[in-house]
């Protein structure tokens, strides 16, 4: 089953894991994506390489990225597609959501490719780096971009009934006998506004004490 966001539910899977054991946000498994950029680092600034990451069984990601050598880093840009395993926002059922996103990140060398001397890195502790073997790994950057690309509301299907707020039963599979929770009286005024008949609202009258023209003073 696929919802409007493209999320696919696992109808053939038994949800045997306790809800408390399921990551409420995402279960994302992206295999390591690495490329050796030693040759690129020895070329003039502005040199580029295109890395095709589609069709590889070792990768969960498909697409292409372009690597551009700058005066201080390797700039990675491209459009990628992957599938994120997460949970339905209503019933907590496992769903797989395909996401497509654009990536643009700098990766900083840690070792000078010619001399082998360590180079200074940016002060940002979260900056992405190229290791001492000149290997550029996309895994963490792709993971972060994929998470940001997920829809806020992830549903196994549009008509998902969710969980009973009292007993926690999956209302897509069973009908529980729980009574509807009592309404909080503090929301009464807001509910009346929603119904279009606010409580205590005065009806506007069209009568006027002085009809048009009445009480007009003559200049005679």
Protein Blocks (a to p, Z undefined) as FASTA:
>chain_A
ZZfkopacdfkbccfbcfklpcfkbccddddddddfklmmmmcehiacdddfehiakbcb
ecdddddddfkbccdddddddddddddfklopacddddddddddddddfbdfklopacdd
dfblkbccddfkopacfklmmmmmmmmmpcfbdcfbfklgbjafklopafklbccfbdcd
dddfklmmmmmmmnopaghiacddfbdfbdghihpacfZZ
